[in-house]
Amino acid sequence: MQARLAHIWRHPIKGIGAEPLERVGLTPGRPLPLDRAWAVLEDGGEAGPGWRSCRNFLRGAKGPSLMAVTARVAGDTIHLSHPDRPDLSVTPPEGATALFDWLRPIYPADRRPPAALVQSPPEGMSDAPFASVSVLNLSSLRALSQKVGQPLDPRRFRGNLWLDGLAPWEEFDLIGKTLAIGHARMEIVEAIGRCRATEANPDTGRRDAPTLQALEEGWGHTEFGVYATVQTGGEIALGDAATWA
């Protein structure tokens, strides 16, 4: 069977900013390059080395306005935009103070404030404790949009690779299989459990869709998309065929 690669997204700072790509090179045992390369540790969060749980960081489930941040990477600099803030360019880690000042007006005052900008380990800092690439299904998004009663932007789910051509929820049938896109090969590992970040509109940063409730009522779970691990590296590009076995 075959589908096609419709979107590629990365998120240079965990929970803060999405960037569309036309092509990217994948490396075995690594996440998408520069995806979740940095994360903003909240005050009181676990400061040790290596991968840490999402509960330690600023993220959209805690501050929905973060979901409206867009990003663009140029060299070592990350350019950030938000509808309620002036554009900001930061070069981690030196730009941490400017980033925190920029974030404060759009992050809830009753949440723990930013404390440090930390660099992710080689396996990245996704919500999974292993080097993952997330694979999502546009047909499932359309089914969920119909259930919610409004079009849902793919950015709500902060996925890396979006496929078009699958049946709704067919991505769950790929678990345990090998997905081939371009020259890359990925093993589909497990489903992705979702949080309230998906309820926020990425244009406004305001919660406006009961995505978790709709998933539970419609399909009896709150999972959307799957995690994959890169087994064979190579370049992938929009429009590439996606096959599995």
C-alpha positions as CSV (number, residue, x, y, z in Angstrom):
1,M,0.0,0.0,0.0
2,Q,1.1,3.6,-0.5
3,A,0.5,7.1,0.8
4,R,2.4,10.3,0.4
5,L,4.3,12.7,2.7
6,A,2.1,15.8,2.9
7,H,3.8,17.8,5.7
8,I,7.1,18.0,7.5
9,W,7.3,20.0,10.8
10,R,9.9,20.5,13.4
11,H,9.8,22.3,16.7
12,P,13.2,23.8,17.6
13,I,12.2,24.6,21.2
14,K,10.0,22.0,22.9
15,G,6.4,23.3,23.2
16,I,7.4,26.7,21.7
17,G,7.2,27.2,17.9
18,A,6.5,25.1,14.9
19,E,8.5,25.3,11.6
20,P,7.4,23.8,8.3
21,L,10.0,22.1,6.1
22,E,10.1,21.0,2.5
23,R,12.8,18.3,2.9
24,V,15.0,17.0,5.7
25,G,17.6,14.3,6.2
26,L,17.0,11.6,8.8
27,T,19.7,9.8,10.8
28,P,19.4,6.4,12.4
29,G,18.6,6.5,16.1
30,R,18.0,10.2,16.1
31,P,14.9,12.5,16.0
32,L,14.2,14.9,13.2
33,P,17.2,17.3,13.0
34,L,16.7,20.3,15.4
35,D,13.4,19.0,16.6
36,R,13.0,19.7,20.3
37,A,16.7,20.6,20.3
38,W,16.0,22.9,23.2
39,A,13.5,23.0,26.0
40,V,12.5,25.7,28.6
41,L,12.8,24.2,32.1
42,E,10.2,25.5,34.5
43,D,11.1,26.7,38.0
44,G,11.4,23.6,40.2
45,G,11.8,21.2,37.2
46,E,14.3,18.4,37.2
47,A,17.6,19.8,36.2
48,G,19.6,16.7,35.6
49,P,21.2,15.6,32.3
50,G,19.5,13.5,29.6
51,W,15.8,13.0,28.7
52,R,13.2,14.4,31.1
53,S,9.5,14.1,31.2
54,C,7.4,16.9,29.7
55,R,6.0,17.8,33.1
56,N,9.4,19.6,33.7
57,F,9.0,22.1,30.9
58,L,6.9,25.0,29.6
59,R,4.4,23.5,27.1
60,G,1.0,24.1,25.5
61,A,-1.0,22.0,27.9
62,K,0.0,24.4,30.7
63,G,0.0,27.6,28.6
64,P,-2.2,27.3,25.5
65,S,-0.9,30.6,24.1
66,L,2.4,28.9,23.4
67,M,0.6,26.9,20.7
68,A,0.5,30.1,18.5
69,V,4.3,30.5,18.3
70,T,5.8,29.9,14.9
71,A,9.6,29.3,14.4
72,R,12.2,29.6,11.7
73,V,15.8,28.3,12.1
74,A,18.6,30.2,10.4
75,G,22.1,28.9,11.3
76,D,22.3,29.0,15.1
77,T,19.5,31.5,15.4
78,I,15.8,30.7,16.1
79,H,13.4,33.3,14.9
80,L,10.0,33.3,16.8
81,S,6.7,34.9,16.1
82,H,3.4,35.2,18.0
83,P,0.3,37.2,17.2
84,D,0.5,39.0,20.6
85,R,4.2,39.6,20.7
86,P,6.9,41.3,18.6
87,D,9.1,39.0,16.6
88,L,12.1,37.7,18.5
89,S,15.4,36.2,17.4
90,V,17.4,34.2,19.9
91,T,20.7,32.2,19.7
92,P,20.6,29.5,22.4
93,P,21.8,29.3,25.0
94,E,22.9,32.9,25.3
95,G,19.5,34.2,24.4
96,A,17.7,32.6,27.3
97,T,16.9,35.8,29.2
98,A,15.4,37.5,26.2
99,L,13.4,34.4,25.5
100,F,12.0,34.3,29.0
101,D,11.1,38.0,28.9
102,W,9.3,37.4,25.6
103,L,7.4,34.4,27.0
104,R,6.1,35.9,30.3
105,P,3.2,37.9,28.8
106,I,1.9,34.9,27.0
107,Y,2.4,32.3,29.7
108,P,-0.1,32.0,32.7
109,A,1.1,33.9,35.8
110,D,-0.1,31.0,38.0
111,R,2.2,28.5,36.3
112,R,5.8,28.0,37.3
113,P,8.0,30.5,35.4
114,P,10.9,29.6,33.1
115,A,14.1,28.9,34.9
116,A,16.6,27.6,32.3
117,L,17.0,26.9,28.6
118,V,18.4,23.4,28.4
119,Q,19.9,21.6,25.4
120,S,18.3,18.3,24.6
121,P,20.4,15.0,24.6
122,P,21.1,13.3,21.3
123,E,17.9,11.4,21.5
124,G,15.9,14.6,21.7
125,M,13.3,15.8,24.2
126,S,10.0,14.5,22.7
127,D,7.4,13.2,25.1
128,A,8.7,9.7,24.4
129,P,11.8,8.6,26.3
130,F,13.6,7.5,23.1
131,A,14.7,9.1,19.9
132,S,11.4,9.4,18.1
133,V,9.9,10.8,14.9
134,S,6.1,11.3,15.1
135,V,4.0,10.1,12.2
136,L,0.4,11.4,11.8
137,N,-2.5,10.8,9.4
138,L,-4.4,13.5,7.6
139,S,-7.4,11.2,7.2
140,S,-7.6,10.8,11.0
141,L,-7.4,14.6,11.3
142,R,-10.4,15.0,9.0
143,A,-12.4,12.4,10.9
144,L,-11.6,14.2,14.2
145,S,-12.5,17.5,12.6
146,Q,-15.8,16.2,11.6
147,K,-16.5,14.9,15.1
148,V,-15.5,18.2,16.7
149,G,-17.5,20.2,14.1
150,Q,-14.7,22.4,12.9
151,P,-11.5,22.1,10.8
152,L,-8.5,21.3,12.9
153,D,-5.1,22.6,12.0
154,P,-2.4,19.9,11.9
155,R,-0.2,22.2,14.1
156,R,-2.4,21.4,17.1
157,F,-0.7,18.0,17.3
158,R,2.9,19.1,16.9
159,G,3.7,16.1,14.7
160,N,6.8,15.7,12.5
161,L,5.5,13.8,9.4
162,W,1.9,13.9,8.1
163,L,0.8,11.2,5.6
164,D,-2.1,11.5,3.2
165,G,-3.6,8.4,1.6
166,L,-4.2,6.2,4.6
167,A,-7.7,5.3,5.9
168,P,-8.8,7.1,9.1
169,W,-6.8,5.6,12.0
170,E,-4.9,3.2,9.8
171,E,-1.7,4.6,11.3
172,F,-2.4,2.4,14.4
173,D,-2.3,-0.7,12.1
174,L,1.3,0.3,11.2
175,I,2.6,-0.4,14.7
176,G,5.3,-3.0,14.5
177,K,5.8,-2.4,10.7
178,T,8.5,-0.6,8.8
179,L,7.6,2.6,7.1
180,A,9.6,3.7,4.0
181,I,9.7,7.3,2.9
182,G,12.3,8.3,0.3
183,H,15.6,6.6,1.3
184,A,14.6,6.5,5.0
185,R,13.2,3.5,6.9
186,M,11.4,3.8,10.2
187,E,10.0,1.3,12.6
188,I,6.5,2.3,13.9
189,V,6.7,1.7,17.7
190,E,3.6,2.9,19.6
191,A,0.6,5.3,19.6
192,I,0.9,8.8,21.0
193,G,-1.3,9.8,23.9
194,R,-2.5,13.3,23.8
195,C,-2.9,16.2,26.2
196,R,-4.8,19.5,26.4
197,A,-2.3,21.3,24.1
198,T,-4.3,20.0,21.2
199,E,-7.4,22.0,22.3
200,A,-5.6,25.3,21.5
201,N,-6.0,27.0,18.2
202,P,-2.4,27.6,16.7
203,D,-3.5,30.9,15.1
204,T,-4.8,32.4,18.4
205,G,-3.3,30.4,21.2
206,R,-6.8,30.0,22.7
207,R,-8.6,26.8,23.6
208,D,-11.5,26.4,21.2
209,A,-11.9,22.6,20.4
210,P,-12.6,19.7,22.8
211,T,-10.2,17.4,21.0
212,L,-9.7,15.0,23.9
213,Q,-13.4,14.7,24.6
214,A,-14.1,14.1,20.9
215,L,-11.5,11.3,20.7
216,E,-12.8,9.6,23.8
217,E,-16.5,9.9,22.7
218,G,-15.8,8.9,19.1
219,W,-13.2,6.2,19.4
220,G,-12.8,5.4,23.1
221,H,-9.2,6.7,23.5
222,T,-7.2,9.9,23.5
223,E,-4.4,8.8,21.1
224,F,-3.5,10.5,17.9
225,G,-0.5,9.6,15.7
226,V,2.3,7.1,16.3
227,Y,6.0,7.3,17.3
228,A,8.6,5.9,14.9
229,T,12.3,5.2,15.3
230,V,14.7,5.8,12.3
231,Q,16.4,2.6,11.3
232,T,17.9,3.7,7.9
233,G,18.8,7.3,7.3
234,G,18.2,9.4,4.2
235,E,16.6,12.5,2.8
236,I,12.8,12.7,2.7
237,A,10.8,15.4,0.9
238,L,7.2,16.6,0.5
239,G,5.4,14.4,-2.0
240,D,7.5,11.4,-1.4
241,A,5.7,8.1,-1.5
242,A,5.3,6.3,1.8
243,T,5.0,2.5,1.9
244,W,5.0,0.0,4.7
245,A,5.5,-3.7,5.2
